[in-house]
Amino acid sequence: MRKAGIVLSAFALAVTLGACGDKGGSATNTTDTGGKAPAEAMSLVDLAKALGDKTVEASTAHMKMTADAAGLNMTGEGDLKFGSSDAAISMDLNTSEGSMAMVLLDGALYMKLPQELEPGKPWIKIDSSTNSEIAKALGSMQEQLSKSVDPRATLQEFEKAGEITDSTEEEIDGKKVTHYTIDVDVQKMVDQQADPATKAEMQKAIDAGMKNLPVEVWIDKDGLPARFAMEMAAPNGTGGTAKVKMQADYTDWGKPVNITAPPADQIAKLPA
């Protein structure tokens, strides 16, 4: 599998878990009821806090996602566990280059690749002690995955750089939701980044011409996210950037999930 494919898949998943999908309200299975709610009724700060309180209370969810990263099409499905210290993710992915899987657990990122690095060992493990070309290519994706499992954390990153520009009452799969449109100033978001690696990757998007980041979030009647969507530029693993479109749909809030690490004897040693 090309290094670029691994990087784009990891990046797409990282962003999708927090805020992702198609741009401009083109998400499927959404029906506009014509109702209008004043965007100024809730600030982005208020929305992030309300959303965060509800997701922490529910603590778990199931997610389906779609992504298109520079022609690398991807669909995925899996479970999420929210928490500041014990966040976890388990996702099965189908990409243009084959089937993949990802598990984030106890600070380690496990990836099941389409092609085995060692016979009978389809998984790799990336944590703070990993030193290899693939790990370097992924850069700060592990940390980003950990942060973005909590939608509140994603919106909090946008708070000082974005604003709610519109809100509309709609339906997703027959359920009433409020659709918020958010506009994020990318330069402002970059300026407030503390992590140098993350800041450098985001700066590449600006250098590629990205000025504003359109973000959309659909909130159900219980105050929980039903869908996130956005379009952005992402590192392509070869020093450049690629356009990424992503969407995530959340269901089964509060239902039990079982997220476990792959067996140790199925984890390959990464090449230096």
C-alpha positions as CSV (number, residue, x, y, z in Angstrom):
1,M,0.0,0.0,0.0
2,R,1.3,3.5,-0.9
3,K,2.5,5.6,2.1
4,A,0.2,8.4,0.8
5,G,-2.8,6.1,1.0
6,I,-2.0,5.2,4.6
7,V,-1.6,8.9,5.6
8,L,-4.8,10.0,3.8
9,S,-6.8,7.2,5.4
10,A,-5.6,8.0,8.9
11,F,-6.1,11.7,8.4
12,A,-9.6,11.2,7.0
13,L,-10.6,9.0,9.9
14,A,-9.0,11.5,12.4
15,V,-11.0,14.4,11.1
16,T,-14.1,12.5,10.4
17,L,-14.6,11.4,14.0
18,G,-14.9,15.0,15.1
19,A,-16.3,16.9,12.1
20,C,-16.5,15.7,8.6
21,G,-18.3,15.0,5.3
22,D,-19.7,16.6,2.1
23,K,-19.7,20.3,1.8
24,G,-22.6,22.7,1.4
25,G,-25.5,20.6,2.8
26,S,-25.3,18.0,0.1
27,A,-25.3,15.2,2.6
28,T,-27.6,12.3,1.7
29,N,-30.9,11.4,3.4
30,T,-31.4,14.9,4.6
31,T,-34.7,16.6,4.1
32,D,-35.1,20.4,4.5
33,T,-38.4,21.1,6.2
34,G,-38.2,24.8,5.4
35,G,-38.0,25.7,9.0
36,K,-35.5,28.4,10.1
37,A,-33.8,28.8,13.4
38,P,-31.8,32.0,14.1
39,A,-28.1,31.3,13.9
40,E,-27.4,33.9,16.5
41,A,-29.5,32.1,19.0
42,M,-26.4,30.0,20.0
43,S,-22.8,30.9,19.8
44,L,-20.2,28.3,18.7
45,V,-18.9,28.3,22.3
46,D,-22.4,27.4,23.6
47,L,-22.9,24.8,20.9
48,A,-19.5,23.1,21.8
49,K,-20.3,23.0,25.5
50,A,-23.8,21.7,25.0
51,L,-22.7,19.1,22.6
52,G,-19.8,18.1,24.8
53,D,-21.9,17.7,27.9
54,K,-24.3,15.4,26.0
55,T,-21.7,13.3,24.4
56,V,-19.8,12.7,27.7
57,E,-23.1,11.8,29.3
58,A,-23.9,9.3,26.6
59,S,-20.2,8.1,26.5
60,T,-20.5,5.8,23.5
61,A,-21.8,5.8,19.9
62,H,-21.8,3.9,16.6
63,M,-20.5,5.7,13.5
64,K,-20.7,5.3,9.7
65,M,-18.5,7.4,7.5
66,T,-17.7,8.2,3.9
67,A,-14.6,10.0,2.6
68,D,-13.0,11.0,-0.6
69,A,-9.3,11.9,-0.3
70,A,-7.8,12.8,-3.7
71,G,-9.4,9.9,-5.4
72,L,-8.9,7.5,-2.4
73,N,-12.5,6.6,-1.7
74,M,-13.2,5.3,1.8
75,T,-16.2,4.1,3.7
76,G,-16.1,2.9,7.3
77,E,-18.1,1.8,10.3
78,G,-17.3,1.3,14.0
79,D,-17.7,2.2,17.6
80,L,-16.5,5.1,19.7
81,K,-15.9,5.6,23.4
82,F,-15.7,9.2,24.7
83,G,-13.6,10.3,27.6
84,S,-10.6,12.6,28.4
85,S,-8.4,9.7,29.6
86,D,-9.9,6.5,28.1
87,A,-11.2,7.5,24.7
88,A,-11.2,4.6,22.3
89,I,-12.0,3.8,18.6
90,S,-12.6,0.7,16.6
91,M,-13.3,1.1,12.8
92,D,-13.4,-1.2,9.8
93,L,-12.6,0.6,6.6
94,N,-13.0,-0.1,2.9
95,T,-10.7,2.0,0.7
96,S,-9.7,2.1,-3.0
97,E,-6.6,0.2,-2.0
98,G,-8.3,-2.5,0.0
99,S,-9.8,-3.2,3.4
100,M,-8.3,-1.7,6.5
101,A,-9.1,-1.4,10.2
102,M,-8.0,0.9,12.9
103,V,-8.1,0.7,16.7
104,L,-7.1,3.5,19.1
105,L,-6.8,2.2,22.6
106,D,-4.7,3.1,25.7
107,G,-2.7,5.7,23.8
108,A,-1.7,3.3,20.9
109,L,-2.9,3.3,17.3
110,Y,-3.3,-0.1,15.6
111,M,-3.7,-0.3,11.9
112,K,-4.7,-3.4,9.8
113,L,-3.2,-2.9,6.4
114,P,-4.4,-4.3,3.0
115,Q,-1.0,-5.9,2.5
116,E,0.8,-7.7,5.4
117,L,4.2,-6.5,6.3
118,E,5.0,-10.0,7.7
119,P,3.2,-13.2,6.8
120,G,0.3,-13.8,9.2
121,K,0.7,-10.3,10.8
122,P,-1.7,-7.9,9.2
123,W,-1.5,-5.2,12.0
124,I,1.0,-2.5,12.9
125,K,1.2,-0.6,16.1
126,I,2.1,3.1,16.5
127,D,2.7,4.7,19.9
128,S,5.2,7.1,21.5
129,S,8.0,4.6,21.2
130,T,7.5,3.8,17.5
131,N,10.4,4.9,15.2
132,S,9.8,4.1,11.5
133,E,9.1,5.8,8.1
134,I,5.4,5.0,8.3
135,A,5.1,6.3,11.8
136,K,6.9,9.5,10.8
137,A,4.6,9.9,7.8
138,L,1.6,9.7,10.1
139,G,3.1,12.4,12.2
140,S,0.6,13.6,14.8
141,M,-2.4,11.5,13.5
142,Q,-2.4,9.4,16.6
143,E,-2.9,12.4,18.9
144,Q,-5.4,13.9,16.5
145,L,-7.4,10.6,16.6
146,S,-7.5,10.7,20.3
147,K,-8.7,14.3,20.4
148,S,-11.2,14.1,17.7
149,V,-13.1,11.1,19.1
150,D,-14.9,13.8,21.2
151,P,-16.9,16.1,19.0
152,R,-16.7,18.8,21.7
153,A,-12.9,18.8,21.4
154,T,-13.2,19.4,17.6
155,L,-15.7,22.3,18.0
156,Q,-13.6,23.8,20.8
157,E,-10.7,24.0,18.4
158,F,-12.9,26.0,16.1
159,E,-14.4,28.3,18.9
160,K,-11.9,31.2,18.5
161,A,-11.6,30.9,14.7
162,G,-15.2,30.2,13.6
163,E,-18.8,31.3,13.9
164,I,-22.2,29.9,13.3
165,T,-23.6,31.5,10.2
166,D,-26.9,29.7,9.8
167,S,-29.2,27.1,11.4
168,T,-32.1,25.2,9.9
169,E,-34.6,22.7,11.1
170,E,-34.3,19.5,8.9
171,E,-34.8,15.8,9.0
172,I,-32.3,12.9,8.8
173,D,-33.8,9.4,8.3
174,G,-37.2,10.7,9.5
175,K,-35.8,12.3,12.7
176,K,-35.9,16.0,13.3
177,V,-32.5,17.7,13.7
178,T,-31.1,21.2,13.8
179,H,-28.5,21.8,11.0
180,Y,-25.8,24.3,12.0
181,T,-23.5,25.8,9.4
182,I,-20.1,27.0,10.7
183,D,-17.5,29.0,8.9
184,V,-13.9,28.7,10.3
185,D,-11.0,31.0,9.5
186,V,-8.2,28.6,8.8
187,Q,-5.4,31.1,9.5
188,K,-6.9,31.9,12.9
189,M,-7.1,28.2,13.7
190,V,-3.5,27.7,12.7
191,D,-2.3,30.6,14.8
192,Q,-3.8,29.1,17.9
193,Q,-2.2,25.6,17.5
194,A,0.3,24.7,20.1
195,D,1.7,21.5,18.5
196,P,4.4,22.4,15.9
197,A,3.7,19.3,13.7
198,T,-0.1,20.0,13.6
199,K,0.6,23.6,12.9
200,A,3.0,22.8,10.0
201,E,0.5,20.4,8.4
202,M,-2.3,22.9,8.7
203,Q,-0.1,25.6,7.2
204,K,0.2,23.5,4.1
205,A,-3.5,23.8,3.6
206,I,-3.3,27.6,3.7
207,D,-0.3,27.6,1.3
208,A,-2.5,25.5,-1.0
209,G,-5.1,28.2,-1.0
210,M,-7.5,27.2,1.7
211,K,-8.8,30.3,3.6
212,N,-12.0,29.1,5.1
213,L,-13.2,25.8,6.4
214,P,-16.9,25.1,6.0
215,V,-18.2,22.8,8.8
216,E,-21.7,21.5,9.3
217,V,-23.2,19.7,12.3
218,W,-26.7,18.2,12.7
219,I,-27.9,17.9,16.3
220,D,-30.9,15.7,17.2
221,K,-33.7,16.4,19.7
222,D,-31.6,15.0,22.6
223,G,-28.8,17.4,21.9
224,L,-26.5,14.7,20.4
225,P,-24.7,14.9,17.1
226,A,-26.4,13.0,14.3
227,R,-24.0,14.1,11.5
228,F,-20.8,16.1,10.9
229,A,-19.6,17.2,7.5
230,M,-16.8,19.2,6.0
231,E,-14.3,19.6,3.1
232,M,-10.7,20.5,3.6
233,A,-7.1,20.1,2.4
234,A,-5.0,17.3,4.0
235,P,-1.4,16.2,3.8
236,N,-0.9,13.6,1.1
237,G,2.1,11.9,2.5
238,T,4.5,13.2,-0.2
239,G,4.9,16.8,1.0
240,G,1.8,18.2,-0.7
241,T,-1.9,18.5,0.0
242,A,-5.0,16.8,-1.3
243,K,-8.7,17.7,-1.1
244,V,-10.6,15.6,1.4
245,K,-14.4,15.3,1.6
246,M,-15.9,13.5,4.6
247,Q,-19.1,12.7,6.4
248,A,-19.9,10.9,9.6
249,D,-23.3,9.8,10.9
250,Y,-23.7,8.9,14.6
251,T,-26.3,6.5,16.0
252,D,-26.8,4.2,19.1
253,W,-25.7,6.7,21.6
254,G,-25.2,5.2,25.1
255,K,-25.2,1.6,23.9
256,P,-22.4,-0.7,25.2
257,V,-19.3,-1.1,23.0
258,N,-16.4,-3.6,23.2
259,I,-13.1,-2.2,21.9
260,T,-10.0,-4.4,22.2
261,A,-6.5,-4.4,20.8
262,P,-5.5,-7.0,18.2
263,P,-3.6,-10.1,19.4
264,A,0.1,-9.4,19.9
265,D,1.1,-12.3,17.5
266,Q,-0.7,-10.5,14.7
267,I,1.2,-7.3,15.0
268,A,4.2,-6.8,12.6
269,K,7.4,-5.0,13.4
270,L,7.6,-1.8,11.4
271,P,10.7,-1.2,9.2
272,A,13.0,1.5,10.4
